[in-house]
Structures are given as structure tokens and as C-alpha cells.
Amino acid sequence: MRIAIIGNGKMGRWLASHLRGHKVKLYGRRNSLTGISAFDIVILAVSLDQMLPLVRKLRRIVKPHQLAFDIASVKSHFIKEFKKLPCRKASIHPMFGPKAVSARNQNIILISDVGNGGDQEEVAELFNGAKILRQTANKHDETMAHVLCLPYSINFAFIEVVKNRFDKHSGPTFRSQKQLASSVLESAELGHDIIRLNPHSKKVLSKLIRKLNMVD
């Protein structure tokens, strides 16, 4: 099977390694999309802000027999255009990062209202051993507002408040939180895009603010 991966970031490279039993080509940011129509499967693994422009480009390139799917952590900002692609399609969200050894026992959300059952199963089979969960695109983004937007926001705010001022006076609770927040900042650009592009994030963060205001 011939597989094209568009996006040579950390997850794009992880996918290339994971799918190495197939004929895989990794398209980086500087590559044109020349030759994409020759592949059986096209995986969209670009950053969130690049997803919509890429989908619009692919609309003029992909062929009906091809299967395209994305791995984006927010769906709402591009999924309507993605559904218009003149090819077979599916959409997933791997709930793990590029440090994962394999997909086995990892959670992958499969978007139930993108593509048909056969195309969705074909994509799921590429991640043998993963736990496949199903949600609509809107429900997925609502869930991710709690699962991703909320933790990113809390840790961004924590680092902004404390900076490096209290390290020598800290105990284990503070140090653990600081370590967690610092690790989150390693993917700060992704975190900001997840918060900015998820239409449910404001509602969830408003709920957090209300709860904080209730603290005595």
C-alpha cells in the first residue's frame, strides 16, 4: 500500500515509522504536493493552522479512489471543507504523542460523522491494537475542550504567575506542578492553537473561572 504523509513534524515522523511496512513518503512544509494523486492513502498531519489551507489545496488534487484522513486535535475549523474532498475520507485523533512506542493500547478517537463505515475501518486497521473510540466531530471538540484546552490553560497560567521566583522555597507539590507545567510548555504552540481554534474552549474556561471565584 502506498501512503503519503503530509507534515513532517513529530507526529508525521512517528506515523512514517509506525507505517514503515508500507511504501511511505513524507511530505514536508517545503515540498509541493506533486505526486499525491499516486498514493492509496493520504494522511494530513500538519499543524492546526495549516489544516484548512491544505484541505483546500487537496480538493483540486485528490482522486475518488484515494482515502484521506487527518489526525487533528481540533476538527471544527476545517471539517466541513474536509467532507467536501472528492475522495474517500475519515478523521481520527490519536490521544498520544510522538513519544509513544506503538499504538497498542493507546486511545484513538474515530470521528463517526466523517466518511463511511468501511473507510473508517480501513483507517482503524492501520493502528492495530489501539483502543478505538467513536465520537461526532462536534462532540469530539467539546470533549477536547475539557481534556486538552483546560489542562493547557491551567498550566500556561501557572507558569505565568510563578515564573522562576519561588523555586528555592518550594516543596514537592509545587515542584511536581512546575515540572508538569514546564513539560506542557514544550508544545506551547500546539496548546495555544488547540485553545484558540476549539469553539468550546471559552465555555469550559468560563466554567473554570466561576469555580475559582467560588474558592473561599
N, C-alpha and C positions, 0 to 999 in steps of 0.2 A: 504494500500500500504506500502511496506517495503522499507525504504530509508536508504542508508548508506552514511554518510558524511565523507570524508577523509580529515582531517585537523581540529584540534580543536582550531584554532586561533579565533580572534574576529568575523570574518565573518562566520567561521564554526559554532560557537556557536549561532550566530544570525540566521543562517539557521535552526539549530536544534530547536530553539524557534519558528521560523516562521512556520515550518512544523510539529509542535507538535501534530497536529491532525492525523498524520500518525505514523506508527511504525518506529522510527528513532534510528539509532545507530551512535554515533560519534566516529570516529577512530582518536586517537591522534598520535603524532610522534612516541611514544614508542610502539604503538600497531602493531602487524603483521596484514597482510591483510586476515587472516584466516576468512572464513565465508562470504567474499564479494560476492561470486557467489550465495548466497542465497537471495540476495536483488533484488527488481524490478528496483530500480533506484540507481545509484552510482554517487555522486556529488564530484568533485575534487575541494577542497577548500584549497589546500596547498599553500605555498609561491611560487613565480615565479621561483626561482632557483630549487625548488623541483619538478616542474611540469613534466619536461621531464623524469627524472628517474622514477617517479610514473607511467607515461603513459607506459613506457617500462615494468614495473612490471605487470601492469594490462593486458597487451597484452597476458600474459600467464594464466590469471585468469578468465577474464570476459566471459560470455556466450552470444550466439547470441540473446536471448530474452531480455537481460538486456538493459537498457537505461542509458548511461553515459553522463554526461555533466560537463563542467568546468565553473568557474566564473572568470577566469584570466583577468587581465587588460592589458596584452600583449599576443598576440597569436602567433606571427611569429616563436618563438624559439621552439615550440613544436607541432604546429597544424598539420604538415604533418604526424608525428608519431601518433598523436591522431586519425586522419582519418583512420588509419590502424587497429584500435581496432576492433576485431571480434564481435562487438555488435552494437546495435542501438546507435546513438550518436547525440549530439547537443552541442552548445557552446554559452554562454551568458556572458555579462559583466554588473553586476548591477552598475549603476552610482550613488551609495550612499554607505555610510559606515555603520558600526555596530551600530551607534547611532540612525539610522532611527527607528521610532516607528513601521512602517509597510512598505510594498512595494507599498501601494496605492499612486497613482500619482507620483511615482518615475520612473525615466527613466531606462530602461533595454535595452541594445543593444543585439540583437539576431543575431548571425553570420549566414548569409544566405547561405554560401557555405559549411557548415558543417551539415551533416545529411539531411534527407528528411523533407518535409513539415509537415507530421503527427507527427514525433518525435519532431520537433521544437515546434509545437503547444502544445504537451503534456507538455513540459517544461514550456512554457509560461503560461499555466493554473495553474501551481504551484504558480504563482505570480499574482493572480487575483487583478485587479485594477491598476497594473503598466502600464506605457506607453511603449509599445514595439516598438523599432526602429530596423531597419534591415540594416546591412552592411556586405560586404565580410570581411574576416579576414584581408586582406591587407589594405582595406580602413579603417577598424576599427583602426589598428595600426597607420596609417597616421593621423587619427583624434585625437587619443590619444597623439600623439607627440605634438599637439597644446594644447589639453585640459588638459593633465596631465604633460608631460615632461617639457613643457615651464613654467607653474607656479611653479613646484617643483624647477627647476633650478634657476629661478629668486629669489625665497625665500631662497634657500640654499646660493646663492651668497650674498644676502643682509645680512644675519646673519654673514657670514664670514667676510664681510667688516666692519660692525659696531660693532659686538660683543656686549659688555656691556659698551662701552666707552662714549656714548652720551645721556644716559637716562635722566640725571638731566637737560640737556639743551634742551630737546625735546619739540615739540608741538604735537597737536592732529594727524597731518598727519603721523609723524614719529612713534608715539605710536601705531596708528592703523596698520601701516605696520609691526611694530615689533611684535605686537600681532598675526597678521596673519602668519608671518614667523615662530614664535615660535610654533604655532599650527601645521604647516606643519611638523616641525621637530619631532613631536610626532610619525610620521610614516616615519621617515628618511630612514630606511632600505628598506621599500617598494618603496619610492621615488627613491632611488639610483638604485634599480633593474628595475624600470619602465624606467628610462633613459638609463641604460646600455643595456637592452635587446630589446628595441624598435629600429628597423632598420631605422626608420625615424627621430629619435631624433637629430642626428648630423646635418641633413639638416635644421631642424627647428631652432636649436640653432645657426647655422651659419647665418641664416637669422636675428636672434635677434642681433648677434654681428655686422652684417653690419648696421643694423638700429641704434645701439648705436654709431657706428663710424660716423654716419651722423649727430649726435646731435651737434649743434654749441656750 
